Amino acid sequence: MFVRCAPSSRYTLLFSHGNAVDLGQMCSFYIGLGSRINCNIFSYDYSGYGVSSGRPSEKNLYADIDAAWQALRTRLGSCAYSPDPTILRLHLPRYGVSPENIILYGQSIGTVPTVDLASRYECAAVILHSPLMSGLRVAFPDTRKTYCFDAFPSIDKISKVTSPVLVIHGTEDEVIDFSHGLAMYERCPRAVEPLWVEGAGHNDIELYAQYLERLKQFISHELPNS
């Protein structure tokens, strides 16, 4: 889904949404967000979400954002195939957005594919909204290292991200503890001033005024000078 909210905008957000939603539920939010921060928004559904075929898995999360990245960057109509044979062929339309004009935005579980992609490709910036260190660390907060059976090990990939990174997290997050956002921020080589939303939980950060204020400051003033 490509939402052209701001035709004169320099940046396009490649938005990886949270777990309990799909594009149909996020559409109105994208329109409102894009118009307020002067960005176009490109988003997609993970395998098994919404009308997307296939099944949800960690492997497919990474394949899905790779396909979205290629779709956003390509200039000519073409076709791409997912590594998962159960996923239908994706026809890539004409967008042709350069990497230096793409901001990767991940929210909750969406930070997992976002960090993975950002660790392999440079882009204008990365925004991590309520990120998790890894799946095991969410389930067992006392986990201090990554085991071979852990899932979503973003904490081990974030040090490879060379783009500017803005981390956003609520201090009262009841799903992914605030300590995850803090740890991810501390591991970022090019972290900018984070946004710690005092009193915010996992699903209400967008309701706080400082959320939009920080995004506007980062995108309109800090990025052009970075």
MOCOR-V914196 format. One record per residue. SS is DSSP state (H for helix, E for strand, L for the rest). PSI is psi in whole degrees, -180 to 180 (none if undefined). Layout:
ss:psi
SS:PSI
SS:PSI
//
This chain:
ss:psi
L:125
E:119
E:107
L:84
L:-29
L:90
L:-28
L:5
L:145
L:-33
L:150
E:130
E:127
E:100
E:120
E:110
L:178
L:-174
L:-40
L:21
L:171
L:-177
H:-37
H:-39
H:-26
H:-13
H:-51
H:-35
H:-43
H:-44
H:-46
H:-43
H:-48
H:-42
H:-30
H:-31
H:7
L:50
L:145
E:158
E:129
E:125
E:171
L:162
L:143
L:159
L:127
L:-2
L:148
L:-127
L:7
L:137
L:-175
L:-166
L:149
L:134
L:163
H:-43
H:-43
H:-29
H:-45
H:-38
H:-37
H:-46
H:-31
H:-44
H:-40
H:-42
H:-46
H:-38
H:-41
H:-33
H:-27
L:146
L:-23
L:150
L:130
E:-174
E:147
E:153
L:137
L:149
L:-25
L:117
L:-13
L:-10
L:132
L:155
L:139
E:124
E:123
E:118
L:-174
L:108
L:-56
L:40
L:128
L:148
H:-35
H:-7
H:10
E:127
E:122
E:122
E:119
E:137
E:125
L:-120
L:-24
H:-16
H:-21
H:-57
H:-30
H:-48
H:-41
H:-47
H:-44
H:-24
L:-12
L:-22
L:143
L:143
L:-176
L:-43
E:170
E:134
E:122
E:110
E:109
L:58
L:159
L:147
L:-46
L:165
H:-42
H:-36
H:-24
H:-46
H:-36
L:88
L:-22
L:0
L:129
L:-9
L:167
L:123
L:163
L:-23
L:5
L:152
L:153
L:51
L:63
H:-31
H:-26
H:-9
L:-23
H:-29
H:-14
H:-3
L:119
L:-7
L:159
E:139
E:126
E:121
E:132
E:131
E:144
E:138
L:-18
L:31
L:122
L:-4
L:-54
L:108
L:148
H:-29
H:-27
H:-47
H:-41
H:-44
H:-40
H:-42
H:-44
H:-23
H:-9
L:125
L:-33
L:44
E:138
L:178
L:122
L:172
E:105
E:112
E:105
L:123
L:-9
L:147
L:-150
L:-30
L:14
L:12
H:-38
H:-17
H:-10
L:136
H:-35
H:-18
H:-56
H:-38
H:-44
H:-40
H:-45
H:-45
H:-45
H:-49
H:-42
H:-27
H:-43
H:-43
H:-47
H:-21
H:3
L:none
//
